């Protein structure tokens, strides 16, 4: 059976002439060739910024680039028909499709409503800072262009627990909507800021059963009409886990299958909240290992000062590897983003070797590391900034090696602060499988590593081309492998 490999097929600043859905369709066979088994596509529905929306400012879940709403018919990524063609092209290559699901909030309401609110302390959302008063807010969603096609559900203030803008006052604050007498925000997994239910825009309230039913119906509609194979769940730390469990169980039962689901539960301090989420949801979802990403970030900026023997410390892939989705970077950690923590370029090949060529975790490639990206934006000081992200050619090579060679018993050689490695013994199912990986964050590295007696007398070469020459395995299955300074080499059978 082939190893699983995901790819996040977008980034925050995607601006190529070819729209994303068309690019997906055109690249499907290439993705198959490099070993990708599933593609995470960005939110496909209409956002409040219309054709400029990256997708996380959700306006209409049922508008996949079909209706002239918010200033455009197509989304930033293309039309409904192009989205369908992209999925069909991926399925033709036997590649699964993960839909990005944003349930935390909605934005761009169509009508104002007068609602009763109380303000809360932004740093402690359990603390009210006012008595009840009324404001006018954009909390009614009627979708006047789509009308009742696909769904006749009208979202109003009863569907939300909070907003951040009072239209009549022209003031920003965190306003807790007083729909539930005596209650503030919902209980959510994150206790950051007291209660981190409220994140942005109109915060969806899952204590409303009509909301829960509508979102279950939407899940069915998405599967029935677009044949998606799984889901990436956005911002679950801000959402009632009871609803997430209910939604997942509903779809799994409805279709008599277990959808592949990966949740974003961002944390870079401790695994405690991620472990608690796994416990609460009883392992219903994979979790992105943001803590491993953070270790990569620290290692890349500390160079040879970082102890590589600790690269897996305080990470999900170390504690619960079967539920960890590992990644080097994503759209939120890109330069100029709120969670900016971009792994430096010299270290990226090393990080990819760690997520792609080991047993633990399911790796997720990032679009810009395969295709690159150029964008202009303003930095945190408001200054214009030009950033170019270049493709990293060895990532494709390692992704192919994951599909062809990264199998069998794994032996660890994490016994030096700067130079670490591991071997995979291969298996009978995958011809010529097995490999040895050595990387160094300091000087040129070398290490004697065991790969297995079955390779005795065989020669190995560096598949990445970073080192010339051959390595011969001794009669006991050991050999001395080498890598360049600040680099990685992946040694495979010379056939």
N, C-alpha and C positions, 0 to 999 in steps of 0.2 A: 504494500500500500504506500502511495506517495505521501511524503510529508506535507502538511498544510502550510501555505504561505499566503498571507493577505497583502493587499496594497491599498493604501489610501490614495485614490485616484483624483486628487484635487489638492489645491493649497489656497490659502486665503487670498492671494493676489493673482489668481489665474486670469491671464489677459491675452491669450494667444488668439490669432485671427480665426482659427478654427474653433467653433464652440466645443465645449467639453464632451457633450453626448456624442458628437460626430467623431471626436478624437478617440473616445472609448471604443466605439464600433470599429474604427480603423486599426486600433492597437490590440484588439482581442487576440489575434493569433500570436502576436509578439509576446503578450502576457503569458499565454500558454507555453510558449517556447522557453521563457525564463523561469518557469515553475510556479507561477501564481495559480492558486486554487480558488481564491475568492477576492472580489473587488468591493471595497467600501466606497460607495458613491455618495456625493454630498446631498444635502436636503434638496429634493427635486420639486418641491411645491413652492408656491408664490410667497415671497416675503414682502414686508411692508415697503421695501425699497425697489420693488418691481424687478426690472431687468438688471439692476445693479446689485441686487441682494445676493450675498454669499449663501443665504438660506437659513440662518439662525434667528432671523427676525420674523418668525412665522406669522403669516397672515391667513392664508387659506390652504388647508391640508389637501383639499380636493382639486386644486388648480395646479396641474403639472405642466404648465405652459400651454394652456388651452384657451384661457379667457383673458380679455383685455381688461386687466385689473392692475391697479397701482402703476399705471403708465406704460404697461407693456403686456403683450400676449405671451411671448416666450419668457422663460426665466433667464438668468445670467448664463445658464448652461445649455439652453436650447428649448425646443418645443416638445410637447407631449409625444408626438410621433417620433422625434429623434431619440427621446428617452426610451421609448419602447424598442426602437431599432438597436440601441446600445445594449439593452438587456438581452435581446435575441442574439446579437453577435457574441456576447459573452457565453450565453448558454450553448451556442453552437460549438464553442471550444470547451464545453463542460466546465466552465468557470462559474462559481456561485456569485450571487449578487446580494450585497448587504445594503439595505436602505437606512439612511440616517434619519432617526426619529427624534424630534424635538418636542417633548411633551411638557416642558416646564412652564412655557409662557406663550402668549400670542401678542402680536403688535399690529398697529395700523388700523384700529377700530373704525367703523363706518359712521357711528353716531354717538353723540354725547348722552350720558345719563347723569342724573343727579343722584349721588350716592352718599351714604353715611360712612365716615371714616374716623380713624384716630391716627395721629402720627406716632411713629416709634423711633427709638434711639437707633441710629444707623450702626452703632457699635455694639448694641445689645438689643436685638429685635424682640426680646421678651419684655422690654420695658416701654410702656406707652409714655409719650411726652405731651399728650393733649387729651382733653375730653372729646366726646363725639362732636363732629360738625359735618356740614355738607360741602361737597365739592362737585364740580362737573368734570367727568372723565370720559375718555374714549373707550368705553367698555362694551359697546354693542356692535356685534359683527353680523351684518345681514347679507353680505356678499351680493350686492345689487346686480352685478353683471352675471355671475354664475346662477344666481337665483336659487331654486330648489333642485337643480340638477345634481344628482348623486346623493344629496342630503338636504333636508329641510330644517336642520338644526340651527337655531339662532343662539349665538353666544351673547350673554348679557352679564351684568355685574354679579349675578348669583353664581356665575361660573368661575369667579376669580377671588383670590384672597387678598390681593394688594395691587397697587399701581404706584408709579413714581412721578406722575405729572397731573397737576390740577389745572385744567384748561382755563377756568374762570379766574383763578388766582395767578396764572402764569408762573407757578412755582413748582420746583422740584423738591420732593421729599419722599420718604417711604410711608405711604398711606395704607394702613391696614383696613380693609373693607369689612364693615361690621355686619356680615351676613349671618354669622353664627353667634348667638347671644352669649356674651361672656367669654368668647374665644378669640384668640388672635390667629397667628399663623398655624399651619399644620405641624405635627411632629414629623421631622425628617431625619435622615441618618446623621447629617452634619450639625454639630453643636457650635461650630464656628460662629462668631458674632451672636452668641446666645442661641439663636435659632436661624439657620440659613435657608429657610423655606424661600424667602424672597430673594430673587437674583436680579431680575430685570423685567421691563415692560409690564404686561398684565399677567400676574402670576396665577396659573391655573389651580383651582381648588378641587381636589379629588374627594372631598367630603360630599360633593354633589354627585349623586348616583347617575343623574342624566348625563353628566360630563363623562363619567366612566363608561357608560353604555355607548356614547357617541364615539369615543376613542377606540373601543373594541370593534365597533362597526367599521370604523375607518381602517383598522388593521386588516379586517377581512376584505374590505374593498381593495386595499393595496395588494394583498396576496392574490386575490381573484383576477385582478385586471393587469397586474404587472409581473406576477410570478416571481417575486423576490424570494430569496432563499434564507434570509436572516436579517438581523437588524443591529445597528449600532445605536445605543441609547445614550442620548446626550444628558449630561448634568444630573445624574441620578442621585447625587448627594443632596440635591435640593428638592427631591420628589418623594412623596409617600411610598415607602417600599411595599406597603400593602397593595397599592394600586399596581405597581410594577409586577408583583407576583400574580395578581388577578389577571392582568393583561396577557402576560406570558402564558399562563395556564389556559386561558381562554383560547388562544390561537393554537397552542399545541394540541389541545383537546379537539378543537374544531376540525383541524386538518390531520389529526392522528399522526403527528410527527413531532420531532424535537427540532425547532428552528435553532440555527446558530445565532447566538446573541452575545454581543460584547458591550459592556457598559463603561461609560466614562465616569470614574469616581476619582477625580484629581486630588492627589495628596503628595507632597514631597517631604513630609516630616517623619511620618511613622506609618507602618502597615496596619495600625490598630483599627482605623475606620474601615479600611478595605476588608480586613478580616471580619469585622463585625457585620459588614454588609453581606459578605458571603454567608455568614451564619444566619442572618435574618432571612435571606432569600434562599437559603439551603442550596447554594451553588447553582442557581438557575442561569446565571450569566457568567461569561468570561469577564475579566476586568483588565483594562489597560494598565500596565505596570509603570505608572508615572514615577515611581520611586527609582526604578532602574534607569529610566531616562535621566533623572536628576543626577544619579551617580555618574552616568556618561558625561553629563554637562560639567560636573565638578572635575572629573578626570581630565577632560579636554582642556580645561582652563588652568589646571594645576600642573600639567605636563608630567615630568618625572617625579614630582612631589607627591602624587597620589599613589597610595599603596594598592596595586591591582589585585592583591590577595583579598581585598575587601569589596571588590566591585559588586558582589551580590548581597552584601550585608544590607539588612533593612529593606529587602525587596520582596515583592509578591512571588516572583519566579523562584526564589529560594524557599519560600514558606509553602506556597500552594501552586506548584508549577503547572498542574493540570488545568488551572483556570486563568493562568497569566497570558495575556497578549502583550508581547514585548515590542518596543518601538524605539527608534533613535530620536525622531522628532515628529511633530504633527503641526497642523495649522495654528493651534493655539500657542505653541512654543516658538513659532517663527519670529524673526526680527520684527520689531515694532508692535508686537501683540502684547496683550495684557499679561500673559503668562510667559513672556519671552525668556527662553533659556536654551538658546540654540547651541547645539553641540558643535565645537569648532571643527573646521574641515579636515585637519590633519588626523583627527581621532575618529572620524566617521567610518572609514573602512574597518578600523578595529572594533568599533561598536557593532557594525553589521555582522562581522565574523562571529561575535558573541551571540547575537540573536538568531542568526541563520544556521549556524553549523553545530549547535548543541542540541541535546535531547529536550531540554526543558523549555516550555513555553511555545506559543504560536507566534511567529514573527510577523510584523506588519511593515512593509516597505513604505517609504514616503515619496510622493509624486516627484518632487524636485530632485531627488537623488537619482531618479531614472531619466527624467526629461528636462531638468533644469527649470529656471524661472527668473524673469527679470521684472522688477517693479519699482515704482517710485511712490514714496509716501512721505509723511511727515514724522519725524522722530518725536520722542517725548518732550523735547524742548520746542516743538512746533517748527523745526527747521526742515527744509526739503532734504530728502535723502534718497539716493539711488542705490539699490541693492541688486546684485546679481548672484544667483545660486546656480552653480554649475553641476551638471550630471557627474556622478562618480561611477566610472565605468566598471570598476571591480565589484560593485554591488550586483549588477546583472550576472557576473561570473559566479559570485557566491550564491546567488539565488538559484542558478542552474545546478550548482554543486549540492545545494540542499536537496534538490529533487533527485539527483542521481547518486550522490556519494554519502550523505550524512545519515548513516544508519548504523545500527548495532551498538555493542557495548561501548560506553564512554569512560575513558580513563582520564583523571584530572592530574594536572601538573601545575598547580597554583602555589608555588613554593618560593617565589621571588617577588619583591615589591614592584619591579618594573617589567619583568619578563615572565609571562605565564603562557600556558598552553594546555591542550587536551588532544586526545585522539579518539577516533571512532573506528571500531573494528570492522564495520560493514556487515552485511548479511547475505544469505544465499539468494534472496529474492531479487537483489539489485546487483547486476554484474559489475565487477570491478569497484564495488563500493568500499568505503573506508577512507579515512583521511587523517592528517595530523595538522593541527593549527598551532602556530606560534606567533606571538605578538609582543612587541616591546614599546613601552612609552619612554624609554631612555635610549641607551646606546644600542649598537648592534647586539642582537641576542642569539643565544644558542642554548639548547637544552636536550638532554638525553630523555627520550620518552618511549614508552611501551605502546606498540600498536597491535601486537598479536603474532604468535608463532606462525600462523598461516601465511604471513607475508615474508617469512625468512628467505633471504636471497633476492627478494624483489627490489626493484629500483623505484624511487618516488621523485617527482619533480614538482616545482612550485606552480600550481595552476594559475596564480595571479601574475606570474612572470616577474615578480620582484627580485627573486634570487635565481641565479643561473646554476647549472650543474645538477648532479643527481645525488640522492641519498640512498644508500643500500641498507636494508634491514638485516640485522644479524640473526643468528640461528635461534636466539631466544625471543625474537620479535621486538627488539629494541633498536633505536638508531639515534644519532645526534642530528637534530633539526636546527635550522638557522632562520633568522629574519633580520631585516635591516633595522636601523635605528628609527624609532617612531613609526613603525610600520607593522604589517602583518603578512605572513606567508601561509598558504594552504597547500600542503603536500599531498599529492594523489599518485596513484599507480601510473607509471609510464607505460602506456599501452599503444 
